[in-house]
């Protein structure tokens, strides 16, 4: 058996994944900030780096909508 490499996620699915990763990164970052000399700090920092990398890969796979008539679409 080989792993499934083709997934079908909705935009909302991806949004939920991003929010969950951001929340976990925030909690890990708070732990590192509160106890920087902890024996767990290096492992927590590796997790943070891994999640940040994953969020970056998700971000770079997005297709950003630009209207054909050139209007600026602000957003947030």
C-alpha positions as CSV (number, residue, x, y, z in Angstrom):
1,X,0.0,0.0,0.0
2,X,1.2,3.5,-0.7
3,X,-0.2,6.7,0.9
4,X,-2.9,8.7,-0.8
5,X,-1.2,11.8,-2.3
6,X,-4.3,13.4,-3.8
7,X,-6.6,15.2,-1.4
8,X,-9.7,17.1,-2.1
9,X,-10.2,19.9,0.4
10,X,-12.7,22.8,0.3
11,X,-11.5,26.4,0.8
12,X,-13.2,26.2,4.3
13,X,-11.2,23.0,5.1
14,X,-7.9,24.8,4.3
15,X,-9.0,27.8,6.3
16,X,-9.7,25.5,9.3
17,X,-6.4,23.8,9.0
18,X,-4.6,27.2,8.8
19,X,-6.5,28.5,11.9
20,X,-5.7,25.3,13.8
21,X,-2.0,25.6,12.9
22,X,-1.8,29.2,13.8
23,X,-3.5,28.5,17.2
24,X,-1.1,25.7,17.9
25,X,1.9,27.8,16.9
26,X,0.7,30.6,19.2
27,X,0.4,28.2,22.2
28,X,3.9,26.7,21.5
29,X,5.4,30.2,21.1
30,X,3.9,31.2,24.4
31,X,5.4,28.2,26.1
32,X,8.8,29.0,24.7
33,X,8.5,32.7,25.7
34,X,7.4,31.9,29.3
35,X,10.0,29.2,29.9
36,X,12.8,29.9,27.4
37,X,15.4,27.7,29.1
38,X,13.1,24.6,29.4
39,X,14.5,21.3,28.1
40,X,11.4,21.3,25.9
41,X,12.0,24.7,24.2
42,X,14.2,23.3,21.3
43,X,11.5,20.7,20.4
44,X,8.7,23.3,20.7
45,X,10.7,25.6,18.4
46,X,11.2,22.8,15.9
47,X,7.4,22.3,15.9
48,X,6.8,26.0,15.4
49,X,9.3,26.1,12.5
50,X,7.7,23.0,10.9
51,X,4.2,24.5,11.2
52,X,5.4,27.9,9.9
53,X,6.9,26.1,6.9
54,X,3.6,24.2,6.3
55,X,1.6,27.4,6.5
56,X,4.0,29.0,3.9
57,X,3.5,26.1,1.5
58,X,-0.3,26.3,1.9
59,X,-0.1,30.1,1.2
60,X,2.0,29.7,-1.9
61,X,-0.4,27.2,-3.4
62,X,-3.3,29.6,-3.2
63,X,-4.6,31.2,-6.4
64,X,-5.3,34.8,-5.7
65,X,-8.3,36.3,-7.5
66,X,-7.7,39.4,-9.5
67,X,-10.6,41.0,-11.4
68,X,-10.1,41.2,-15.2
69,X,-11.2,44.8,-15.3
70,X,-8.2,45.8,-13.1
71,X,-10.2,47.0,-10.1
72,X,-8.4,46.7,-6.8
73,X,-10.1,44.3,-4.4
74,X,-9.0,45.1,-0.9
75,X,-9.5,42.5,1.7
76,X,-8.4,41.0,4.9
